[in-house]
Amino acid sequence: MNEEALRVTYRLRTGSEGAGQRARTLALEQSIEMPVEAVTDERVLREVVAQVDGVVPQPDGSALAQLALSAESIDGDAGQLLNMLFGNSSLHGDVEVAAVEVPPAMAAAFGGPALGIEGIRKLARAPRRALTCTALKPIGSTVADLARMTGVFADAGIDVIKDDHGWSARTSASFEQRVTACQREVERANRGRSGQTLYAPALSGPFEAQRRQVHFARDHGVQAMLVTPMIAGVANFHALRHDFREIAFLAHPALAGNQMAPEALLGTLFRVFGADAVIFPNHGGRFSYSRATCQRIATCLREPRPGLRPALPVPAGGMSVERVPEIVADYGVDSMLLVGGSLLMARDQLAARSREFVEAVAMASGAMTA
Amino acid sequence: MNEEALRVTYRLRTGSEGAGQRARTLALEQSIEMPVEAVTDERVLREVVAQVDGVVPQPDGSALAQLALSAESIDGDAGQLLNMLFGNSSLHGDVEVAAVEVPPAMAAAFGGPALGIEGIRKLARAPRRALTCTALKPIGSTVADLARMTGVFADAGIDVIKDDHGWSARTSASFEQRVTACQREVERANRGRSGQTLYAPALSGPFEAQRRQVHFARDHGVQAMLVTPMIAGVANFHALRHDFREIAFLAHPALAGNQMAPEALLGTLFRVFGADAVIFPNHGGRFSYSRATCQRIATCLREPRPGLRPALPVPAGGMSVERVPEIVADYGVDSMLLVGGSLLMARDQLAARSREFVEAVAMASGAMTA
């Protein structure tokens, strides 16, 4: 296996079976799916079968196995990468993906974010501070309610207003209605001021519907989209990113599961596949990620990598305005804070609460960069 | 919530938190994603918020929570169904999908299999016996090797010869090369005999590439395709099924994970979304599904449902010719046995071993229907 292999660390919880044997079985399962004794092609044995580079027992009784997967079997296809990484083994109960190392040439071929952190800053005209994001909720609202909410958020100066990821294409407010009404509110609020609020509608449905949605939105002035790669199919997300290089793609973690380490899937792979910003559940909210996990996600999204722009970490999931100083201190200014339902709890004080959010982030950013 | 709701049973492993409270939190997470106190629209509270219909403690300390999810939020979109079913909650460690009940109108709108068991029997001209299936392995083989293998399998009378799901579109044998060479072998073997072997090449890449692949394959006489819905995106699989109603779609479980009960995802949902046959790991092979789980998958695929054709269960994953009588006894004749790597272990005895497989299935089927 050469330096262009995908290097993966799996956590094995083998019980009685030896970890070394389990790692070798895993290497076959995630490559040729047959016993080596049955392989007659020498090249396949040499270049296609996944290799076990090491197995390290851990204090908790699990073991970390390092495998090298052939770049040839991945073939520049994001879906095929997930397939070779974890397709069959995801059905097993005793193995998780702990870390993924994408070699530079493979990462460059996927291309990563087209805009990245700097591109989103330019669109929002928000240099050198943490950004703010909120969500249009609840699904089922009328388009009039959504437009009103969008206007309030945009007037407060929130940088990105995204659809809840549960919005489908039709129903109470269709994709086209949302885009028309919400983008109009955003553009009204943006006139004559320096900061530019972005509206990010949610893509849904099969690929061709999603592409039509991006076309429609772009034609209406929209510059950002919310996408759920694990539902859309990562290869389709990657294809959209390729076709619409001027759009900022915010990736949502829905259906990412808990069998692949979030830093590997949401951090490393979502960035490689082209997410400009990645939403993930911050620690201490409704979800169970630890602070260390969240820090690792942010690191994987932002660490310098040759030929790959950094992507914006978007901690979310039950966050509140009260926690802004702590979150900005955690992630620094190259991040975007997503506060959703907690703002709406203010009900008729929504405008004031939204301004508090924007001001708290500006103040905490100032403290960071002073 | 009316009778058109999607009824879902979740298994909660709540630990110290009460299961009743956890079920209510789950209902919000999988619908409006915000506290009910912040909702101002009465219709949303009445019709869109998911409802908890019951919570039943289990002997093992877990609890089964029955929820009703609004059909409106699913909107006839397979991806959106998974999103509402498990999008955010898949990130949690304390909840699994145990069962899914798709209401008849929703199932009929998705449409289910276009061919189903009877359609596959017609294509293969294989009435009233269990069917046989094998896989072209290993990835990385030359197209000449694949064609030779296909010829041997087809001459032995195996009903379906599928690509390994790890085949990507390009590399050592491209999709187009495989289709051209393997379909030619199958057609040569099929001439002048009653049984008709089907070649099922594997789809990969983004949706548009997959659609081009189906067009190319169909133009070359191919009547069956292998698809991995969880990698392609279920909405895209559903779109392909809709566009190509004469093709038999074999669904592969890669990336299905272990957080959703296999009978719910591979059984109920893959059938509703349109799989004509569903491959799943049989008990006692390389995977850890129990016999009871496998039986439930087969039941969900085949049980009579108004307006929905039955789909063919394809037990697989480390099966051998020796186990044929037991597997046919387990699943009956409305099933297809997939034996892959174990045949290839025969190496230069591949033809004889393949015939043994076909004969063993015919004999076991005869015993069942005698």
Interface residues (C-beta under 8 A of the other chain):
Chain A: T25 E29 S31 I32 E33 M34 P35 E37 A38 V39 T40 D41 R43 V44 E47 V48 V49 S70 E72 S73 I74 D75 D77 G79 Q80 L82 N83 M84 F86 G87 N88 S90 L91 H92 G93 D94 A135 K137 P138 I139 G140 S141 T142 D145 D164 H165 G166 S168 A169 R170 T171 S172 S204 G205 P206 F207 E208 A209 T228 I231 A232 G233 V234 A235 N236 H238 A239 P253 A254 L255 A256 G257 N258 Q259 P262 P281 R286 F287 S288 Y289 G340 G341 L344 M345 R347
Chain B: T25 E29 S31 I32 E33 M34 P35 E37 A38 V39 T40 D41 R43 V44 E47 V48 V49 S70 E72 S73 I74 D75 D77 G79 Q80 L82 N83 M84 F86 G87 N88 S90 L91 H92 G93 D94 A135 K137 P138 I139 G140 S141 T142 D145 D164 H165 G166 S168 A169 R170 T171 S172 S204 G205 P206 F207 E208 A209 T228 I231 A232 G233 V234 A235 N236 H238 A239 P253 A254 L255 A256 G257 N258 Q259 P262 P281 R286 F287 S288 Y289 G340 G341 L344 M345 R347
